[in-house]
Amino acid sequence: MKYLENLHDLLSDTYPNVNIQSNGELFRLKSENAVELLTTFEALLEAICDVDMKT
């Protein structure tokens, strides 16, 4: 949970077009820029699952 809160703070600096929304239980990434959205999602997967998606 803390990681997602930190991500919310960092997104505005790194990818200002990607927003993270929460309803308390579920989190949703939104963006009109598909490349930024996929890059952010990839970074989340790498951080949470400790995997390298670039292989």
N, C-alpha and C positions, 0 to 999 in steps of 0.2 A: 504494500500500500504506500509506503514512504517513497519507494522508487517512482510510482506514478505521480505522486505529488511533486517530486523533484522534476520529473519530466515535464509536467505542466509549466513549471517556471522556466525551464530551458527552451521549450518549444518556441516561445515568443522571440527569443534571440536567434535561434538557429533556423527554424522554419516558421516564419510568422504566418504563413498561409495554412498551417496545420493546427487544428484545435482539438483538444481533448475534452470530452464531456462525460459527466458521470451522473447517474441517478441514485448513487449510494451503493449499488451492488455491481453494476455493469459500467464499463468504460467504453467510450466510442471515439475513434479518431475520425475527424472530418476535414476534408480539404477539396478544393476545386482543382488543385494541382496534383495529378496522379503520381508523378515522379516523387514529389516531396512526401506524399502520403505513404507510398511503398517504401521509401528510404527510412522513414520514421518507424514503420511497422517492422522492417527488417532489423533495425537497431534494437527495438523492443524484444524481438525474438532472440537475438544474440545475447542480450543482457539477461533476460529471464531464464533462458534455457542453456546458457553458456555454450553456444555453438557458433561456428563461423559459417555464415550463409554464402560466403564468396568462393567456396570451393566447388 
